[in-house]
Amino acid sequence: MRRTWRFAVPIMLSLTVLAGCGNTPEEKSDEAVAASPQASPGADKRREIEAVKADCMKKKGFKYVAFVPKPKPDAVVKAGLGDHAAMKEYRSKYGFDAFSQSVYGETHPQNPGLENNPNDELLSNLSGTQVEAYHTARDECHIQGVNAVLGKTFSSVEELYAEVDQVNQRIRDALNADPQLVSSAQRYADCLKGKGYQVADVKPIGILWAVPQVFQDQFQGLAKAKQDAGGKGRTELIVTPQEARPYLAREIKAALEDLECGKEFHAAFGPKRDRLKAEQNLTNLAPWG
């Protein structure tokens, strides 16, 4: 089964997390660590990888446009690093990003449609058999680019995936073992419990999902019910703005309460997470398209 890479991940927490794109609880840990505001030094490496990849694809008979997503706006970067004012401004409008993508559609800052990958259009013109061949070639060419630019020795995408998983696990373990974050997470949890929220996991990674998961579950439940009734397409489109607005109002209220409880935690977690991710060179491993 082909593994799918996701890049449109929301800023709902200080770690620039997932949600809103149909992620399951089992998927969240890797993406919670892997996704963060894009730093300019890494963009240079990504451009080099994409250049090698495009040349490789051409030799294999496929047209491929070297593509690197644009850097996040400064306000979004600040929110991803745990800046309280930036997070408050974002959450006041988008909450945890569970229902807001349905409400705001293409104007939502995390909507992948805001920046089209030119390779998506190229793929749309291929037959099913050609698409599969394209994906195989793209994976092989991405490995070639990563190996050439980062000095890796991967022989397959499976090896790359395994390393990404291992790197994510090392980062999660380091964050969960950080004394400052552990202490701050406990205070965060105590504050949430005082406001009536349930907290099942007080570890630094787990605490971030105590409140957001409630709204993620609600959104997924509503989307699934509509899919079962015959709806098709992306879940944030299946749930209409009219249906999502009442949920979003409650979500925003909870997001702001959660932020007040986690103000100290987010300010420490964001920079620590990004430092570890940069040290592990994680951003440059995953293919862009």
One Martini backbone bead per residue (centre of mass of N, CA, C, O) as a GRO file, in nm:
protein
  289
    1MET     BB    1   0.096   0.036   0.023
    2ARG     BB    2   0.068   0.362  -0.021
    3ARG     BB    3   0.222   0.634   0.109
    4THR     BB    4   0.106   0.931   0.254
    5TRP     BB    5   0.172   1.273   0.216
    6ARG     BB    6   0.147   1.546   0.447
    7PHE     BB    7   0.127   1.928   0.451
    8ALA     BB    8  -0.159   2.028   0.550
    9VAL     BB    9  -0.101   2.180   0.856
   10PRO     BB   10  -0.195   2.306   1.138
   11ILE     BB   11  -0.191   2.572   1.413
   12MET     BB   12  -0.347   2.477   1.676
   13LEU     BB   13  -0.061   2.446   1.786
   14SER     BB   14   0.269   2.494   1.876
   15LEU     BB   15   0.342   2.243   1.660
   16THR     BB   16   0.192   2.236   1.412
   17VAL     BB   17  -0.066   2.067   1.348
   18LEU     BB   18  -0.301   1.887   1.245
   19ALA     BB   19  -0.588   1.833   1.118
   20GLY     BB   20  -0.864   1.866   0.898
   21CYS     BB   21  -0.743   1.598   0.711
   22GLY     BB   22  -0.821   1.311   0.848
   23ASN     BB   23  -0.674   1.233   1.095
   24THR     BB   24  -0.567   1.000   1.305
   25PRO     BB   25  -0.462   0.921   1.615
   26GLU     BB   26  -0.226   0.735   1.506
   27GLU     BB   27  -0.096   0.977   1.321
   28LYS     BB   28  -0.029   1.233   1.503
   29SER     BB   29   0.259   1.206   1.617
   30ASP     BB   30   0.430   1.238   1.364
   31GLU     BB   31   0.299   1.511   1.263
   32ALA     BB   32   0.342   1.679   1.513
   33VAL     BB   33   0.651   1.678   1.462
   34ALA     BB   34   0.693   1.723   1.144
   35ALA     BB   35   0.523   1.982   1.171
   36SER     BB   36   0.638   2.310   1.060
   37PRO     BB   37   0.774   2.581   1.019
   38GLN     BB   38   0.955   2.715   0.758
   39ALA     BB   39   1.286   2.730   0.711
   40SER     BB   40   1.523   2.873   0.508
   41PRO     BB   41   1.764   2.671   0.515
   42GLY     BB   42   1.590   2.423   0.420
   43ALA     BB   43   1.497   2.533   0.142
   44ASP     BB   44   1.763   2.492  -0.009
   45LYS     BB   45   1.764   2.183   0.005
   46ARG     BB   46   1.490   2.137  -0.129
   47ARG     BB   47   1.567   2.261  -0.401
   48GLU     BB   48   1.791   2.060  -0.464
   49ILE     BB   49   1.617   1.806  -0.458
   50GLU     BB   50   1.414   1.898  -0.678
   51ALA     BB   51   1.618   1.924  -0.907
   52VAL     BB   52   1.703   1.629  -0.914
   53LYS     BB   53   1.418   1.515  -0.948
   54ALA     BB   54   1.346   1.649  -1.222
   55ASP     BB   55   1.578   1.524  -1.383
   56CYS     BB   56   1.504   1.230  -1.327
   57MET     BB   57   1.217   1.237  -1.449
   58LYS     BB   58   1.302   1.309  -1.736
   59LYS     BB   59   1.469   1.044  -1.781
   60LYS     BB   60   1.188   0.873  -1.728
   61GLY     BB   61   0.953   1.047  -1.898
   62PHE     BB   62   0.876   1.286  -1.696
   63LYS     BB   63   0.695   1.548  -1.589
   64TYR     BB   64   0.855   1.788  -1.357
   65VAL     BB   65   0.806   2.022  -1.095
   66ALA     BB   66   0.977   2.203  -0.901
   67PHE     BB   67   0.872   2.191  -0.545
   68VAL     BB   68   0.824   2.457  -0.296
   69PRO     BB   69   0.684   2.572  -0.045
   70LYS     BB   70   0.590   2.837   0.096
   71PRO     BB   71   0.634   3.027   0.336
   72LYS     BB   72   0.516   3.113   0.617
   73PRO     BB   73   0.370   3.333   0.777
   74ASP     BB   74   0.473   3.504   1.045
   75ALA     BB   75   0.223   3.450   1.225
   76VAL     BB   76   0.235   3.140   1.192
   77VAL     BB   77   0.518   3.098   1.299
   78LYS     BB   78   0.467   3.214   1.579
   79ALA     BB   79   0.248   3.013   1.656
   80GLY     BB   80   0.434   2.757   1.619
   81LEU     BB   81   0.631   2.882   1.862
   82GLY     BB   82   0.423   2.998   2.099
   83ASP     BB   83   0.300   3.266   2.053
   84HIS     BB   84   0.050   3.405   2.220
   85ALA     BB   85  -0.070   3.626   2.036
   86ALA     BB   86  -0.076   3.453   1.775
   87MET     BB   87  -0.250   3.222   1.888
   88LYS     BB   88  -0.495   3.392   1.970
   89GLU     BB   89  -0.564   3.501   1.693
   90TYR     BB   90  -0.604   3.228   1.554
   91ARG     BB   91  -0.812   3.092   1.754
   92SER     BB   92  -1.034   3.318   1.732
   93LYS     BB   93  -1.099   3.194   1.430
   94TYR     BB   94  -0.991   2.860   1.414
   95GLY     BB   95  -0.904   2.725   1.655
   96PHE     BB   96  -0.816   2.376   1.590
   97ASP     BB   97  -0.907   2.310   1.281
   98ALA     BB   98  -1.168   2.136   1.253
   99PHE     BB   99  -1.413   2.348   1.137
  100SER     BB  100  -1.276   2.592   0.975
  101GLN     BB  101  -1.237   2.466   0.688
  102SER     BB  102  -1.542   2.460   0.628
  103VAL     BB  103  -1.599   2.766   0.667
  104TYR     BB  104  -1.340   2.892   0.482
  105GLY     BB  105  -1.192   2.716   0.297
  106GLU     BB  106  -0.975   2.866   0.072
  107THR     BB  107  -0.912   3.093   0.307
  108HIS     BB  108  -0.764   2.901   0.461
  109PRO     BB  109  -0.431   2.878   0.568
  110GLN     BB  110  -0.444   2.537   0.540
  111ASN     BB  111  -0.523   2.528   0.251
  112PRO     BB  112  -0.398   2.359  -0.025
  113GLY     BB  113  -0.535   2.552  -0.248
  114LEU     BB  114  -0.353   2.811  -0.210
  115GLU     BB  115  -0.119   2.603  -0.321
  116ASN     BB  116  -0.034   2.481  -0.616
  117ASN     BB  117   0.069   2.186  -0.739
  118PRO     BB  118   0.169   2.133  -1.061
  119ASN     BB  119   0.167   1.811  -1.046
  120ASP     BB  120  -0.138   1.763  -1.017
  121GLU     BB  121  -0.214   1.833  -1.310
  122LEU     BB  122  -0.038   1.623  -1.446
  123LEU     BB  123  -0.180   1.378  -1.313
  124SER     BB  124  -0.475   1.433  -1.426
  125ASN     BB  125  -0.365   1.335  -1.733
  126LEU     BB  126  -0.347   1.048  -1.630
  127SER     BB  127  -0.355   0.733  -1.606
  128GLY     BB  128  -0.363   0.485  -1.385
  129THR     BB  129  -0.096   0.352  -1.482
  130GLN     BB  130   0.068   0.619  -1.498
  131VAL     BB  131   0.044   0.702  -1.204
  132GLU     BB  132   0.197   0.462  -1.085
  133ALA     BB  133   0.459   0.517  -1.241
  134TYR     BB  134   0.501   0.799  -1.133
  135HIS     BB  135   0.526   0.729  -0.833
  136THR     BB  136   0.769   0.547  -0.862
  137ALA     BB  137   0.957   0.758  -0.988
  138ARG     BB  138   0.936   0.973  -0.767
  139ASP     BB  139   1.052   0.805  -0.538
  140GLU     BB  140   1.325   0.746  -0.672
  141CYS     BB  141   1.401   1.051  -0.713
  142HIS     BB  142   1.392   1.134  -0.420
  143ILE     BB  143   1.615   0.951  -0.325
  144GLN     BB  144   1.829   1.072  -0.506
  145GLY     BB  145   1.816   1.358  -0.385
  146VAL     BB  146   1.873   1.292  -0.088
  147ASN     BB  147   2.143   1.151  -0.129
  148ALA     BB  148   2.293   1.389  -0.276
  149VAL     BB  149   2.230   1.629  -0.060
  150LEU     BB  150   2.243   1.456   0.236
  151GLY     BB  151   2.416   1.182   0.231
  152LYS     BB  152   2.258   0.936   0.169
  153THR     BB  153   2.161   0.553   0.145
  154PHE     BB  154   1.907   0.497   0.005
  155SER     BB  155   1.709   0.227  -0.168
  156SER     BB  156   1.423   0.322  -0.046
  157VAL     BB  157   1.124   0.433   0.077
  158GLU     BB  158   1.116   0.242   0.317
  159GLU     BB  159   1.376   0.347   0.447
  160LEU     BB  160   1.283   0.636   0.478
  161TYR     BB  161   1.034   0.585   0.651
  162ALA     BB  162   1.188   0.452   0.883
  163GLU     BB  163   1.356   0.703   0.956
  164VAL     BB  164   1.127   0.896   1.011
  165ASP     BB  165   1.007   0.731   1.242
  166GLN     BB  166   1.260   0.735   1.421
  167VAL     BB  167   1.288   1.039   1.444
  168ASN     BB  168   1.012   1.093   1.566
  169GLN     BB  169   1.058   0.921   1.818
  170ARG     BB  170   1.299   1.076   1.929
  171ILE     BB  171   1.151   1.343   1.961
  172ARG     BB  172   0.926   1.251   2.145
  173ASP     BB  173   1.105   1.142   2.372
  174ALA     BB  174   1.251   1.409   2.432
  175LEU     BB  175   0.998   1.575   2.503
  176ASN     BB  176   0.882   1.375   2.726
  177ALA     BB  177   1.175   1.409   2.898
  178ASP     BB  178   1.153   1.701   2.952
  179PRO     BB  179   1.149   1.863   3.247
  180GLN     BB  180   1.007   2.130   3.173
  181LEU     BB  181   0.768   2.002   3.016
  182VAL     BB  182   0.662   1.813   3.234
  183SER     BB  183   0.594   2.033   3.442
  184SER     BB  184   0.416   2.210   3.254
  185ALA     BB  185   0.208   1.987   3.178
  186GLN     BB  186   0.088   1.955   3.461
  187ARG     BB  187  -0.023   2.244   3.483
  188TYR     BB  188  -0.195   2.227   3.235
  189ALA     BB  189  -0.375   1.994   3.333
  190ASP     BB  190  -0.483   2.124   3.593
  191CYS     BB  191  -0.625   2.357   3.451
  192LEU     BB  192  -0.816   2.191   3.274
  193LYS     BB  193  -0.957   2.042   3.505
  194GLY     BB  194  -1.064   2.309   3.638
  195LYS     BB  195  -1.249   2.350   3.360
  196GLY     BB  196  -1.358   2.035   3.290
  197TYR     BB  197  -1.136   1.876   3.158
  198GLN     BB  198  -1.010   1.598   3.010
  199VAL     BB  199  -0.704   1.407   3.111
  200ALA     BB  200  -0.518   1.126   2.999
  201ASP     BB  201  -0.245   1.285   2.900
  202VAL     BB  202   0.054   1.446   3.053
  203LYS     BB  203   0.230   1.448   2.833
  204PRO     BB  204   0.356   1.665   2.613
  205ILE     BB  205   0.215   1.537   2.364
  206GLY     BB  206  -0.067   1.462   2.490
  207ILE     BB  207  -0.175   1.741   2.603
  208LEU     BB  208  -0.237   1.873   2.319
  209TRP     BB  209  -0.507   1.663   2.285
  210ALA     BB  210  -0.726   1.690   2.501
  211VAL     BB  211  -0.915   1.903   2.345
  212PRO     BB  212  -0.894   1.875   2.031
  213GLN     BB  213  -1.007   1.579   2.009
  214VAL     BB  214  -1.302   1.643   2.052
  215PHE     BB  215  -1.333   1.800   1.774
  216GLN     BB  216  -1.226   1.586   1.589
  217ASP     BB  217  -1.443   1.375   1.655
  218GLN     BB  218  -1.683   1.545   1.569
  219PHE     BB  219  -1.601   1.588   1.278
  220GLN     BB  220  -1.570   1.290   1.194
  221GLY     BB  221  -1.859   1.209   1.262
  222LEU     BB  222  -2.002   1.402   1.066
  223ALA     BB  223  -1.854   1.317   0.804
  224LYS     BB  224  -1.926   1.014   0.813
  225ALA     BB  225  -2.231   1.044   0.803
  226LYS     BB  226  -2.227   1.179   0.520
  227GLN     BB  227  -2.079   0.955   0.370
  228ASP     BB  228  -2.289   0.730   0.436
  229ALA     BB  229  -2.513   0.916   0.275
  230GLY     BB  230  -2.319   0.987  -0.004
  231GLY     BB  231  -2.072   1.139   0.034
  232LYS     BB  232  -1.809   1.325  -0.137
  233GLY     BB  233  -1.481   1.379  -0.062
  234ARG     BB  234  -1.367   1.605   0.126
  235THR     BB  235  -1.448   1.657   0.449
  236GLU     BB  236  -1.446   1.980   0.451
  237LEU     BB  237  -1.675   1.970   0.216
  238ILE     BB  238  -1.902   1.798   0.336
  239VAL     BB  239  -1.893   2.008   0.548
  240THR     BB  240  -2.071   2.273   0.599
  241PRO     BB  241  -2.073   2.591   0.705
  242GLN     BB  242  -2.348   2.570   0.853
  243GLU     BB  243  -2.271   2.317   1.021
  244ALA     BB  244  -1.990   2.429   1.150
  245ARG     BB  245  -2.037   2.698   1.312
  246PRO     BB  246  -2.141   2.597   1.591
  247TYR     BB  247  -1.885   2.436   1.650
  248LEU     BB  248  -1.674   2.664   1.623
  249ALA     BB  249  -1.765   2.836   1.859
  250ARG     BB  250  -1.692   2.619   2.073
  251GLU     BB  251  -1.399   2.576   1.984
  252ILE     BB  252  -1.290   2.858   2.041
  253LYS     BB  253  -1.344   2.866   2.339
  254ALA     BB  254  -1.163   2.618   2.404
  255ALA     BB  255  -0.898   2.722   2.273
  256LEU     BB  256  -0.863   2.963   2.470
  257GLU     BB  257  -0.857   2.804   2.733
  258ASP     BB  258  -0.622   2.623   2.655
  259LEU     BB  259  -0.415   2.852   2.611
  260GLU     BB  260  -0.410   2.961   2.899
  261CYS     BB  261  -0.305   2.695   3.022
  262GLY     BB  262  -0.056   2.670   2.784
  263LYS     BB  263   0.132   2.916   2.763
  264GLU     BB  264   0.400   2.812   2.884
  265PHE     BB  265   0.428   2.552   2.719
  266HIS     BB  266   0.431   2.660   2.424
  267ALA     BB  267   0.683   2.846   2.456
  268ALA     BB  268   0.871   2.586   2.497
  269PHE     BB  269   0.793   2.371   2.281
  270GLY     BB  270   0.837   2.493   2.000
  271PRO     BB  271   1.150   2.541   2.004
  272LYS     BB  272   1.229   2.251   2.081
  273ARG     BB  273   1.103   2.106   1.841
  274ASP     BB  274   1.258   2.262   1.615
  275ARG     BB  275   1.542   2.191   1.703
  276LEU     BB  276   1.519   1.884   1.676
  277LYS     BB  277   1.432   1.881   1.377
  278ALA     BB  278   1.687   2.020   1.267
  279GLU     BB  279   1.896   1.815   1.376
  280GLN     BB  280   1.745   1.570   1.205
  281ASN     BB  281   1.654   1.663   0.915
  282LEU     BB  282   1.340   1.610   0.853
  283THR     BB  283   1.210   1.799   0.634
  284ASN     BB  284   1.387   1.676   0.373
  285LEU     BB  285   1.267   1.377   0.337
  286ALA     BB  286   1.000   1.457   0.226
  287PRO     BB  287   0.792   1.465  -0.022
  288TRP     BB  288   0.605   1.710  -0.216
  289GLY     BB  289   0.497   1.553  -0.521
   0.00000   0.00000   0.00000
